Amino acid sequence: MEQRIIISGNLQQELATAISECEHDRLFVLTDETTRQTCWPVVEHFLCLKNARLITIGATDANKTLDSLAHVWRSLQEGGATRHSCVVNLGGGMVTDLGGFAASTFKRGLDFINIPTTLLAMVDASVGGKTGINFCGLKNEIGVFNESKVVILDTSFLKTLDAENIRSGYAEMLKHGLIANENTWAELLNFPLESLPDTQLLQQLQHMLAKSVGIKERIVTEDPFEHGIRKALNLGHTFGHAFESWSFCQAASPHKTSSTPAVQHTSPLLHGYAVAYGLICELYLSVIKAGFPADKMRQTVRFIRENYGQMEITCDDYPALIELMTHDKKNTSGCINFTLLANIGDIRINQTATDDEIKEALDFYREG
């Protein structure tokens, strides 16, 4: 059954309808510590959640772990969950990924509904049926494909986000523009991202969000299990996941940044920042290996550098980053696999690069 995605106009009514369609015996709501404080108060008075049992896990991707997963399973068990129970995931991508995996595996599968509360989760994590957790320092190493019954996108939750988390989600929208068409790409590059969060701009962002979700939805519908064209969605992610995993390993020693004073990022990296940096590297590879126009690469890289700053790495970090890439799920026959572009919207999946080419791309990332 195709996943139903709702751009919300009335969250209470739409959630009540979605829950009723699941024909559940018990209802659970999963939040993390942040969304319990900022987002749960928005919905806790809803009549449809009157008898729901709340489960809370630690916030941030550092808690997307086997321990958190076991806590959710244990809470479902203690709450008397059966095969006919339903889980509502209220949170960002970490919550929808982990909550979807927990629901998919408990009692061999419960229905679940996603209410993403971050821009990143709205445009990426909650849509498309990928669920899972990080394991042994690697991103999304354990998981399953299983779509939620319904995804309800309520952009009012974006008012709870700081500028850094909005930028994180926007990086995935930029990726969608690059794999879609030149008009969408240009619209994204011309949006005044530095002015968010601004109420009027958030309304404009809602329109762009719907378009971005539509791009992903079309690709996922065509290739739900990532055998072919869905790999387009991996643009920026081979380098990006390596940057992200590496930043977790380095989290005890906060990164310096060469960003402008207005642009800050945390350590470890937010997913979207890692993807943005991955786009720089993979667009460079696209130029040298697939003929992507250098001027469009430069425009995109300039936008990323202005809005996301730069994580400081050295040549000494290259072996660790390449080693992380060798564990990427997209790899085949021991070869590091990339999605590249010959032009905007002209996708080249299942591409490879030598270690020297990867180091060259990392040089470009560092030096511009």
Salt bridges, closest charged atoms under 4 A:
GLU21 OE1 - ARG4 NH2 2.35
ASP61 OD2 - LYS139 NZ 3.14
ASP97 OD2 - LYS64 NZ 2.63
ASP111 OD1 - LYS149 NZ 3.77
ASP124 OD1 - LYS216 NZ 3.09
GLU172 OE1 - LYS175 NZ 2.78
GLU172 OE2 - HIS237 NE2 2.94
GLU172 OE2 - HIS271 NE2 2.97
GLU182 OE1 - LYS296 NZ 3.06
GLU187 OE1 - LYS211 NZ 2.97
GLU226 OE1 - LYS130 NZ 2.60
GLU244 OE2 - LYS139 NZ 3.12
GLU244 OE1 - HIS271 ND1 2.89
GLU323 OE2 - HIS327 NE2 3.06
ASP328 OD1 - LYS330 NZ 2.61
ASP346 OD1 - ARG348 NH1 2.44
GLU357 OE1 - LYS289 NZ 3.21
ASP363 OD1 - ARG366 NH1 3.73
